[in-house]
């Protein structure tokens, strides 16, 4: 079953925040849970959906989402059981279609995400020790620039 891509709205905040929480728990188990489910819902409802362009991939339910703003991809999450089926690629393509340059942060331990971004034309431009992010986890900055 193929997924429909559509622009997210305020009514999607709960499903997006739940997907974010579930996916981080499954794919990034080394990260501490720093916020409650209610705090994450407020974050997505009040900040992400109001400042970012957010797109969702859905079949019968939302199975992935991306949130981007000028020059930055801040969130790209797909339910783990849907990995490798093109949802992440389709969501990333939406952001790349709308931007000529994107930067994003990836935790260094998230090798699957690093491989995903490298395969789609991103390049690593910086590494940090994690002191600047709230998780305290070493990360890397990646960048993609549209070819002329």
C-alpha positions as a Markdown table, in Angstrom:
| # | Residue | x | y | z |
|---|---|---|---|---|
| 1 | Unk | 0.0 | 0.0 | 0.0 |
| 2 | Unk | 1.5 | 3.3 | -1.0 |
| 3 | Unk | 1.3 | 6.3 | 1.3 |
| 4 | Unk | -0.2 | 9.7 | 0.6 |
| 5 | Unk | 2.0 | 12.7 | 1.2 |
| 6 | Unk | 0.1 | 15.8 | 2.5 |
| 7 | Unk | 0.8 | 19.0 | 4.4 |
| 8 | Unk | 0.2 | 18.6 | 8.1 |
| 9 | Unk | -2.1 | 20.7 | 10.1 |
| 10 | Unk | -2.9 | 21.4 | 13.8 |
| 11 | Unk | -5.1 | 18.3 | 14.0 |
| 12 | Unk | -2.1 | 16.1 | 13.3 |
| 13 | Unk | -0.1 | 17.3 | 16.3 |
| 14 | Unk | -1.0 | 14.4 | 18.5 |
| 15 | Unk | -0.3 | 11.7 | 15.9 |
| 16 | Unk | 3.0 | 13.4 | 15.0 |
| 17 | Unk | 4.2 | 13.7 | 18.6 |
| 18 | Unk | 3.3 | 10.1 | 19.3 |
| 19 | Unk | 5.1 | 8.9 | 16.2 |
| 20 | Unk | 8.2 | 11.0 | 17.2 |
| 21 | Unk | 8.2 | 9.4 | 20.7 |
| 22 | Unk | 7.7 | 5.8 | 19.5 |
| 23 | Unk | 10.3 | 6.1 | 16.8 |
| 24 | Unk | 12.9 | 7.6 | 19.0 |
| 25 | Unk | 12.4 | 4.9 | 21.6 |
| 26 | Unk | 12.7 | 2.2 | 19.0 |
| 27 | Unk | 15.5 | 3.6 | 16.9 |
| 28 | Unk | 17.5 | 5.7 | 19.4 |
| 29 | Unk | 17.3 | 3.7 | 22.6 |
| 30 | Unk | 20.5 | 5.3 | 23.9 |
| 31 | Unk | 18.8 | 8.7 | 24.3 |
| 32 | Unk | 17.4 | 9.6 | 27.6 |
| 33 | Unk | 13.7 | 10.7 | 27.6 |
| 34 | Unk | 14.0 | 14.3 | 28.6 |
| 35 | Unk | 10.4 | 15.3 | 28.1 |
| 36 | Unk | 7.0 | 13.9 | 28.9 |
| 37 | Unk | 4.5 | 13.0 | 26.2 |
| 38 | Unk | 2.5 | 16.1 | 27.1 |
| 39 | Unk | 5.6 | 18.3 | 26.7 |
| 40 | Unk | 6.3 | 16.8 | 23.3 |
| 41 | Unk | 2.7 | 17.3 | 22.2 |
| 42 | Unk | 2.9 | 20.9 | 23.2 |
| 43 | Unk | 6.2 | 21.3 | 21.4 |
| 44 | Unk | 4.9 | 19.9 | 18.1 |
| 45 | Unk | 1.5 | 21.7 | 18.4 |
| 46 | Unk | 2.8 | 25.1 | 19.5 |
| 47 | Unk | 6.3 | 25.3 | 17.9 |
| 48 | Unk | 6.9 | 22.9 | 15.1 |
| 49 | Unk | 3.6 | 23.1 | 13.4 |
| 50 | Unk | 3.5 | 26.9 | 13.7 |
| 51 | Unk | 7.1 | 27.6 | 12.5 |
| 52 | Unk | 7.9 | 24.7 | 10.1 |
| 53 | Unk | 6.5 | 23.3 | 6.9 |
| 54 | Unk | 5.4 | 19.9 | 8.0 |
| 55 | Unk | 4.5 | 17.0 | 5.7 |
| 56 | Unk | 3.1 | 13.6 | 6.7 |
| 57 | Unk | 3.1 | 10.2 | 4.9 |
| 58 | Unk | 0.0 | 8.3 | 5.7 |
| 59 | Unk | -1.9 | 5.2 | 4.7 |
| 60 | Unk | -4.6 | 4.6 | 7.3 |
| 61 | Unk | -2.6 | 6.5 | 9.8 |
| 62 | Unk | 0.4 | 8.8 | 9.8 |
| 63 | Unk | 3.5 | 6.6 | 9.3 |
| 64 | Unk | 6.2 | 9.3 | 8.9 |
| 65 | Unk | 6.7 | 13.1 | 8.9 |
| 66 | Unk | 9.2 | 15.7 | 8.1 |
| 67 | Unk | 9.5 | 19.3 | 9.4 |
| 68 | Unk | 11.6 | 21.9 | 7.7 |
| 69 | Unk | 12.2 | 25.6 | 7.5 |
| 70 | Unk | 14.4 | 27.8 | 5.3 |
| 71 | Unk | 17.7 | 26.0 | 5.0 |
| 72 | Unk | 17.0 | 23.3 | 7.7 |
| 73 | Unk | 15.5 | 19.9 | 8.0 |
| 74 | Unk | 14.7 | 19.6 | 11.7 |
| 75 | Unk | 12.7 | 16.4 | 11.8 |
| 76 | Unk | 12.4 | 13.3 | 9.7 |
| 77 | Unk | 10.9 | 10.3 | 11.4 |
| 78 | Unk | 9.3 | 7.2 | 9.9 |
| 79 | Unk | 7.8 | 4.3 | 11.9 |
| 80 | Unk | 10.5 | 1.6 | 12.2 |
| 81 | Unk | 8.4 | -1.1 | 10.5 |
| 82 | Unk | 8.1 | 1.2 | 7.4 |
| 83 | Unk | 11.9 | 1.8 | 7.1 |
| 84 | Unk | 13.3 | 0.9 | 3.7 |
| 85 | Unk | 10.0 | 1.3 | 1.9 |
| 86 | Unk | 10.5 | 4.8 | 0.5 |
| 87 | Unk | 8.6 | 6.9 | 3.0 |
| 88 | Unk | 11.7 | 8.7 | 4.3 |
| 89 | Unk | 12.9 | 9.2 | 0.7 |
| 90 | Unk | 9.6 | 10.7 | -0.3 |
| 91 | Unk | 9.4 | 13.0 | 2.7 |
| 92 | Unk | 13.0 | 14.1 | 2.2 |
| 93 | Unk | 12.3 | 14.7 | -1.5 |
| 94 | Unk | 9.5 | 17.1 | -0.5 |
| 95 | Unk | 11.9 | 19.2 | 1.6 |
| 96 | Unk | 14.5 | 19.1 | -1.1 |
| 97 | Unk | 12.0 | 20.2 | -3.7 |
| 98 | Unk | 11.1 | 23.3 | -1.7 |
| 99 | Unk | 14.7 | 24.2 | -0.6 |
| 100 | Unk | 17.9 | 24.7 | -2.5 |
| 101 | Unk | 20.0 | 23.9 | 0.5 |
| 102 | Unk | 19.3 | 21.9 | 3.6 |
| 103 | Unk | 21.3 | 21.3 | 6.8 |
| 104 | Unk | 20.5 | 18.8 | 9.5 |
| 105 | Unk | 21.9 | 17.3 | 12.7 |
| 106 | Unk | 22.2 | 13.6 | 13.2 |
| 107 | Unk | 23.5 | 11.8 | 16.3 |
| 108 | Unk | 26.8 | 10.1 | 15.4 |
| 109 | Unk | 25.6 | 6.8 | 16.8 |
| 110 | Unk | 22.6 | 6.9 | 14.3 |
| 111 | Unk | 24.5 | 5.1 | 11.6 |
| 112 | Unk | 21.3 | 4.1 | 9.7 |
| 113 | Unk | 20.3 | 7.8 | 9.3 |
| 114 | Unk | 23.9 | 8.8 | 8.3 |
| 115 | Unk | 23.9 | 6.2 | 5.6 |
| 116 | Unk | 20.4 | 7.4 | 4.5 |
| 117 | Unk | 21.5 | 11.0 | 4.2 |
| 118 | Unk | 24.8 | 10.2 | 2.5 |
| 119 | Unk | 23.0 | 8.1 | -0.1 |
| 120 | Unk | 20.8 | 11.1 | -0.9 |
| 121 | Unk | 23.6 | 13.6 | -1.5 |
| 122 | Unk | 24.3 | 15.0 | 1.9 |
| 123 | Unk | 27.8 | 15.5 | 3.1 |
| 124 | Unk | 29.1 | 15.8 | 6.7 |
| 125 | Unk | 30.5 | 19.2 | 7.5 |
| 126 | Unk | 31.0 | 19.2 | 11.2 |
| 127 | Unk | 31.1 | 16.9 | 14.3 |
| 128 | Unk | 30.4 | 17.9 | 17.9 |
| 129 | Unk | 30.9 | 16.3 | 21.3 |
| 130 | Unk | 27.2 | 16.8 | 22.1 |
| 131 | Unk | 27.7 | 19.6 | 24.7 |
| 132 | Unk | 25.4 | 21.9 | 22.6 |
| 133 | Unk | 22.4 | 19.6 | 22.4 |
| 134 | Unk | 20.0 | 18.8 | 25.2 |
| 135 | Unk | 20.6 | 15.1 | 24.9 |
| 136 | Unk | 24.4 | 15.5 | 25.5 |
| 137 | Unk | 25.0 | 13.1 | 22.6 |
| 138 | Unk | 27.7 | 13.6 | 20.0 |
| 139 | Unk | 26.2 | 14.7 | 16.7 |
| 140 | Unk | 27.2 | 15.6 | 13.2 |
| 141 | Unk | 26.0 | 18.4 | 10.9 |
| 142 | Unk | 25.2 | 17.4 | 7.3 |
| 143 | Unk | 24.5 | 19.6 | 4.3 |
| 144 | Unk | 22.9 | 19.2 | 0.9 |
| 145 | Unk | 23.0 | 21.8 | -1.8 |
| 146 | Unk | 21.0 | 21.5 | -5.0 |
| 147 | Unk | 23.1 | 21.0 | -8.1 |
| 148 | Unk | 22.9 | 23.9 | -10.6 |
